[in-house]
Amino acid sequence: MIPVNEPRLDGHELEYVTECLQTGWISSAGHFIAEFEDSWASYCGRRHGVAVCNGTVALQLAVAALNLGPGDEVIMPSFTIISCAMAVVYQGAVPVLVDADPATWCMDVSQVAAKITPRTKAIMPVHIYGHPVDMDPLLELAKKHGLAIIEDAAEAHGAQYLSNRDTDPKWQRCGSFGDLSCFSFYANKLVTTGEGGMVVTDDDALAERLRLLRNLAFIPSQRFLHEELGFNFRLTNVQAAIGKAQVERIGETVETKRRVGARYLEALTSIPGIRMQVERPWARSVWWMNGLVLEKGSGHNAVSLAKRLAALGVETRPFFLGLDRQPALRRRGLFDGESYPVTEELADMGLYLPSGVGLTEEQQETVIAAVKQVLA
Ligand SMILES: Cc1ncc(COP(=O)(O)O)c(C=O)c1O
């Protein structure tokens, strides 16, 4: 079976991890943590990086650091992973949804203004499957209404967005737009530490607060006195050692992923009955996942296509189910009577193909042949 994802760990990963084991620095103390944080923050063009143990808690830490709580609303896409809503709900705040854009599958930014209320405190854009959200209109709204941006770049390491395209165009990396910007380093990401995450920011005070809350809110001046409840969201030195090695070859990883994305597009886009994610002229996606959306009338849905591809040795994954359809959230009284038709179609008709950093050209050709066999 060709796996949906396989990491590449053939750089300095083994050497750095071995150093941790040989020196005994296996906890969240050790020099790889700061080195990993600095190298990733600097790649994203940010002043600070605060490493945590996964991308879900990176989002939660961001919400907590901004002191969002009961009554506060955070606008986010309906088409995203549950982590986005969890991060907000765990802090007692309320997720408010907008539908996906039918072409980029990211949040439809034109729907955001209508969802802003006096309780809105933040917007959480999510760069879906490696394609940047159209950030300029969001940044403008945030400025106008005094909202924070919590950028979820968990799927978009190294992706770029052309900001100020009408006046002073500039390519900027995802992860550079939020007051706080969050990453996941799960094993299927472009940079992995197995499990891991990071919040990056330019704000010195927020960075300090993130560090405090990550580490049980220990006060430096008096250990074991706690003025507030923090979290243990620490990453280990062993994971950071892997991360440091991964960041060393991010340039090559991004090139590989863009090549794989372009090859899938070229080979599959003209097959009748399917749609693929559209890369806008203002976006350089990293094609974290290469998705197919079946059109109604194609004779397939995501489940039936997945079965046929599995029989041909190709692993796939279904798309996210909309947040508005999650029983765990609906039971809390959220999203009652709301509907998000684009998200619904993506969820029912979408799946993604093997897309990992470790995918070989030969494997990709096998995947393409299998898709053509079933659909063409
Ligand atoms: C958009 C998005 N946000 C957050 C997360 C959560 O990251 P983690 O799995 O590291 O908790 C993911 C995970 O894949 C994700 O895709």
The ligand as an ORCA input file, in Angstrom:
! r2SCAN-3c Opt
* xyz 0 1
  C      -5.158     22.947     10.470
  C      -4.683     22.171     11.639
  N      -4.633     22.776     12.838
  C      -4.210     22.127     13.938
  C      -3.806     20.810     13.879
  C      -3.425     20.104     15.147
  O      -2.125     19.673     15.149
  P      -1.669     18.406     16.044
  O      -2.137     17.191     15.311
  O      -0.184     18.530     16.074
  O      -2.294     18.565     17.371
  C      -3.811     20.142     12.655
  C      -3.368     18.750     12.583
  O      -3.135     18.158     11.596
  C      -4.270     20.826     11.504
  O      -4.339     20.220     10.318
*
